[in-house]
Amino acid sequence: MSKRISLADIAKSLGVSKTLVSLVLNGKGDKYGINQQTQKKVLAKAKELNYIPNVLAQGFRTGKTKTIGLIVSDITNQFYSRIARRIEDYAWAQGYSVIICSSDESIEKEINRIKLLQSRKVDGLIISSSQQNPDWFNQFRSANFPHVLIDRCFKDADSPCVTVDNVAGAQMGAKHFLEQGIKDIALLSITPEHISTISERTSGFLSALAEAKINIPAEWRLKIAFSNIESEVEQKLTELYKSGSMPKAIFALNNNLTSHCLLALRKLNISIPNDIALIGFDDMLYFGFTQPSISAVSQPVEEIGERAFDLILKQINGEVIPESERFVRLPVNLIIRESSTKPQ
């Protein structure tokens, strides 16, 4: 194995001090009056010798590892993978790396991942939490540990958070059904129901129906376990179909529910939208290409990642985030496609 190139090697080859090389490679050449020609020589030599910074050593000197931890419920969910990619892009541009973990909606696993990432000395955490209370994040605030909650927030926490207007998005879906003259509507939810996204979407949807004096019967409020989405969606819809108690529309509270609902209805030979209309919360690329195309509440996924990284970087750099900028709630919009037209 070839010898790892050090700052001393670069300095020796150029006949300059190790301190000068360090200042240039850390972007501080202008600040300390190092002329541009010398800076260019240092950068060129570092590239020529294939110099790779020793992040651990830098961490000991600066107290920072230039890494950020990202915890989401399921990185295979396109909603989270798109956010993760945007965060990773912004992190890379700022010289940071991102360690990504999935919690699988397990509070125990989430806490384990938090401890693991802190043991790796990450400079901050971005988390889509499954926890029922904000205790962990209140501790972060007390310790001034940089962190940002994404997607899911807590009413009683002062942690920086980036989310969307879930209530308004669900109300859009409900009102669209009503505008189509559809009143027999099922709500497809997922565990854990205590998380803010699910509770807010549920309350928004039900409040819009309540304004129209419509109540959803218990058998049409379908709760699906996160750990068993595909089979439970198919099982519950099959049971409704066999009972002769199918609704005229379904509102699914996230993209996985929408996708598996679509598959289950096809297996039952139920026509969308002729037999039943469908709207999902959180748009997916392929929803525009399916037959029929699927109506969905679209979230500004890339902006969630962008705003979250901005908030975490400000904290890492010691900036005080004004109270007015601590909580970010982004707007959503309903994309109306073929699946939500009035059934014939």
Protein Blocks (a to p, Z undefined) as FASTA:
>chain_A
ZZdddfklmmmmnopafklmmmmmnopmmmnopafklmmmmmmmmmmnopacdfklmmmm
nopahiacdddfblklmklmmmmmmmmmmmmmnopacddddeklpaklmmmmmmmmmmno
pabdcdddfbfbfklmmmmmmnopacddehiacfkbcbdcddddfklmmmmmmmmmmmno
pabdcddddddfkbmklmmmmmmmmmmmmmnopacdfklmccddfklmmmmmmmmmmmmm
mnopacfbdcdfbfklmmmmmmmmmmnopacfkloccddehiafklmmmccddddddddf
klmmmmmmmmmmmmmnopacdfklmpccddddddddfklgccZZ
